[in-house]
Each structure stands twice: as C-alpha cells, then as structure tokens.
Amino acid sequence: MTLVSPVYIGEGIAARTQPGAGEKVLWIHGYTMDSSTWTELWQLLPSWYHLGVDIPGHGASRPLEPGEDLPTLADSLAELALAHDVRHVIALSFGTILALQMAIQRPSAFASLILGAPALAGGPQDRDIGARYEELTHLYFRRGHGPHLRALWMRSPPNIFKGAEAQPLLWKRLSEVIDKHTWPELGDGRMHALTSRAQTEGDLQKIQSATLILLGENELPVFKYCAERISQELRVCKQVSIAQVGHLCLLEAPHVTHRLINTHLHAHRLDRSLCKRDRVNEQRSSL
C-alpha cells in the first residue's frame, strides 16, 4: 500500500490526494488520526478524485489558532474545498462535526455528505469517553506526549477502537498514526472550541446536501442517538447499519463501505456525463 506524502493546500492545511477522473471528494478524519487513514478506501474508489485534509492540530497541518472556533475552521475548510472544486464531503466521527458545520454554513455548496459514526457539537457525550479524555489529560501533564497516550486512548472500554482490535493490520496502521499525534490539545484545551457551540435542529435543517449516514452495528449508543437526530432534521438523508463492526465503521469494513460510498457519490454527482466505464472500473476494483 503506497502512502502518499501530504502537501499544503492553503492556510497551513496539509492534505493528501489521489487523483481520479471523477468529481472531487473531501475526506475529514477522526480525532488523533490524519488523512493517511483513508488510503485503503481510496484504492477501492479509483474513479473519484480524493483530497484528504489533516485537521489543524493533527498530522502535518498547522496547530489550532487561539480563538479559532468551529464556525471559523469550518469556513476555512469550506473555502479551501470550493477553491479546489470539491462538491462532496466524507467524514468520520469527530470529522463529521466539521463536515456538518461546513454544510450548515454553505447549505447549497456540497452535493453530498457521507457521515460515518456522526457526532454533534454541543450534543450528548459518552460518559466513558469523557472520563478517558480526563485520564489522557492527567497523563499528558505527568509524562508528556508519547506512546503511553496512544495505548490509553485505544484501550477498551470505551469501545472506540474495539472493532479494530480484531483486525491486526488495521490496529497496527491506526497505532502508527496515533503514535505521531503530539496531543497539544491536552495542554491548551483548544479542541474544546470545536465542540462547545451546539449544532441545533435549526442549523441542521439548513443543510441541502444529500446525506448518507453509516453506522456500525456495534456502535456506541451516543453516536446512534446523534445519527437519529441528524436523520430527523436533514431534508435528504439515508441511514445504513454495517454488520459486525463498531465505531470506526468506514475503516473496519472498507470492502462494504466503499460500495455504499460509491453508490451515493454516483447518485448525487454533478457531472452527469461520467461514462459507464468508471462504474465498471469501480466494480472490478472490488473483486
């Protein structure tokens, strides 16, 4: 599996790309990860042009700036996406908060959204995840950043990484990525500004993008609740459960989720002239 090096696309944001003949898709990773986590899914979706950003404070991107909140960061990412002619957004877990905010602030800008394990800013919180974050903060101040933080973060319960535990290669890849995270947010608390402002029912009702929500069968209850709230408020929304996987559903079952992703992107693409050959190539890649 070839790992593409990140490049800077503007405003200190690093991204990885995989060119394809189809429309451009923006990918937003989960907390403590980076855009390299999408590589396997991209290889299964060769007809699309993929652009995966590293969220500020993650990967090769700049740190979060003082006072940078969710609307400000979402506006920056939306501007970059539109400057690169992106009209589709895919996100996982924490990344879905940013994806939703982008669509809230630019209601007609994106043709489609795909949200894996969606969360809501200012929404319900899992008590065990909150407790784990407190443990991480205390450990950070005692020992600084290092593999001990990754080991604690990936420990179950809470079952964020439970599904990945059964897949040695996925577990290894995620461990390597998270080991590179330097956890600055534990020291300055800046990530709180990205989750404290509530995304309300009224906000969600502004979104015009056709949305697909993907949930693992073994998802944590709080994320199932968020998915239901989002589904009830969005104009066009479909929800699909993925059997035998957990919170990181997009990564745990790529050979299932890439078909659902491909179908949704094709159904809502702007370029209706995409030839049938692209569909054939996608089908061959999954054999």
N, C-alpha and C positions, 0 to 999 in steps of 0.2 A: 504494500500500500504506500504510494508516494505521498509524502507530506509536503504541501505547498507552503512556502515561506510567506509571512504576512508582508503587506505593503501599506503605506499610508495613503488614505483616500481623501484626507482633508480634516482640519480641525483637530489634529492629533489622534484621529481614529485609525487604528490598524485593521486590515481586513485580509482575508484570503479569498481567492477567486478560482473558479473552474469554468472557463468559457464553454458555451454551447450555442447551438443555432437558435434556440428558443428564447422566450422572453426572460428578463432578469428577475431573479428571486433573491430577496434579502433574508439571511438567516441570523437569528439572535439566540445565543447560547444561554445556558443556565448559570446560576451563581457558582463562582470559583472555577469555572471552566473557561474555554476560549474557542475560537472558531475552528480549531483543528478537530474538534469532536464530530464535525459533520462529514468528514472525508468519506466514510463508508456509504452514507446515504447519497452523497453526490455521485459516487461511482455507479450507483444504481439508477441515477436520473441524468444520463448523459446529454439529453436533448435540451436541457434548460441551462441558462447562464446563471451560475451560482456566485453570490457575493456574501460572505460571512464576516460580520464585524466582531471585533473584540470590544465588549462593553468597557467604557472607561473604568479604570481600576482593575482591569483584567488583561491577561495576555500582553500584547505589545502596545496596547493603547495607552494614552496619557492617563494620569490619575483623575479622579473626580475633582472638579474645581470647587473651591469654597463657595458655598451658596448655590451650587448647581443642583436644582431640584428636578423632579420627574418631568414637568412640562418643558423645562428648558432643554434637558437632554433629549427628550422625545422630539422636540422641534429641530434640534441639530441633526439627529439621525434621519428624520424625515427629509430635511433639506438635502442631505448627502444622498439619500436613496433616490430622490427625484432628480438630482443632478446627474445621477448615473442611470437614469431611465428605468428605475425599478418600479414595478407595479404589483408585486406580490411579496408577502412577508410571512415567514415561518419562524416560530419561536418555541422555546421550551422553558417551562417552569418560571423562574424569575424573569427570563426574557420576554414572557408573554405580557408582563406588566408594561414593559416598554412598547411592545407591539400594539397593545390595546390603546395606549396613550397616543401613539403616532396616528392611529386610525381615528381616535376621538378628535384630535386637533386638525387632522386633514381628512375629513369624512369621505370625500369623493376621490382621494388621491390614489388609493390602492384597490385594485380589482378583487383581490382575495387575501384572506388571512387563514393561516393554519396554526392552531394553538395546541401544543402538547402539554398536558398537565397544567392547565391555566391557573393563575393566581390573580388576585385583585389587590391593588394598592389600597391600604386602609381597610381591607376586608378581614375576614376571620383568619385567625392564626392558629396553627397547630401548637398545642402546649408543649409537646415534647421537642419540637423543632426550636421553639423559643428558649427552652431550657438548654438545649445543646449549644445554641448561639452564645448564651451566657457562659457556658463552660469553655467555649472556644476563646471568648474574650479574656477570661481569667487566665487561661493557659498562655495566651499570647503575651500578656503583661508579665507573666512569670518567666517564660522561656523564649519569647520572641517567635518569629515565624520559622517553620521547618516541617519535616515530615510528621512530627508528632501532631500537628494541627490537622493535616490530611487524614491521619489514622483516626483521630477522634471524630472528625466530620463525617467520614464514611462508615462509621460504626453503626450498626443497627441494634435496637431501635434508636431513634425513629427510622422508619424503613425507606428512606430516600434512595439508598443505594442497594436495597435488599435484592432487587431483581438482577442487578449487575453482578452480585456475588456468585451467582450460579453460572456466569459466563467468564471464564478466566481471561480471555483475550480482551473483552470489554473492560473488565475490572482493572487489568494491567494498564490499558490505554488511559482510562479515567484517572487512575492513581498517578500516572506520569504527568498528566496535565495539571491536576490539582496540586501536585508537589511543587509546581512552578509558581503557584499563586502566592503572593507575598503578604496577603491579608492586611493591607493598610487600613481597611475599613474598621477593623477591630480596634485600631489605635485612635482613629479620629471620628468614628461614628458617621462618616459622610453618607454611607449607604442608606441611613435612616431617611434622608431627604427624598429618596426614590420610592419609599413605601408608605410614608406617613400621610400624604394627601390622598383622600379617598376617591376612588373611581366609582361614581354613583350610577344609579339606574339611568338618570338623565344623561349622563356622559355616554353610557353605552348605547343609548338609543340614537345617538348622533351617527354611529358607525354605519356606513353604507356598504362596506366590503362584504362579499360573500364569505362566510366563515365556516371552517371545519374545525371541530374540537376533537382531539384524540386523547383518550384516557386509557390507562392500563386497568385491567380487571382488578388488580390488587392495589389500586391507587389509595392514598391516604384520604380519609373522609373529608378533610377540609378542602382538598382540591376538587373532589367530586361536587361538593357544595358550591364552590366557585364556578365550576363548569355549568351547573344548573342555573345559577343566577345569570351568567353571561348568555346562555341559550335563551332564557326567557325574555331578554331585553333586546337582543340583536334582531334586525329585520330578516336577514337570511342566515340561518345557522343550522348546521347538522352536527350531531354528536355521535361518535363511534367508539365503542369499547374494544380494546385489544386484549384477547385472551392470554392468560398466563404470564402477564408482565406487570411491572409495577410503575413507579413514579416516572422513571426515565424511559417512557414508552417508545419515543422516537428512536432512541439509541438501542434499546433492548431487543426490538423486533424490526430491524430495518427492512427485512425481506417482506414483511407485511405492510409496514407503514409507507414504504416508498410507492406501493401501488395506489394506496389511498391518496397520497400526496399528488402523484402524477394525474390521477383522475380529476381531482379538484382543480389543479392548475389548468389542465386542458379545458375543463368545463367553463372556466372563467378567464381564459386568456383574452387579451385584447387583439392579438394578431390572429384573426380567423383564417389566415391563409397558410398557417402551418401545414405542411404536407403530411400525408398519411405515413410517409417513410419514418418520420420522427416517432410515431406511435409504435411502428414495427421495431425500431431500434430499442425503445424502452422495453418492449416485451422480450426481445432477445437477451437484453442485459439481465433480466430476472431469471433466465433459465439456468 
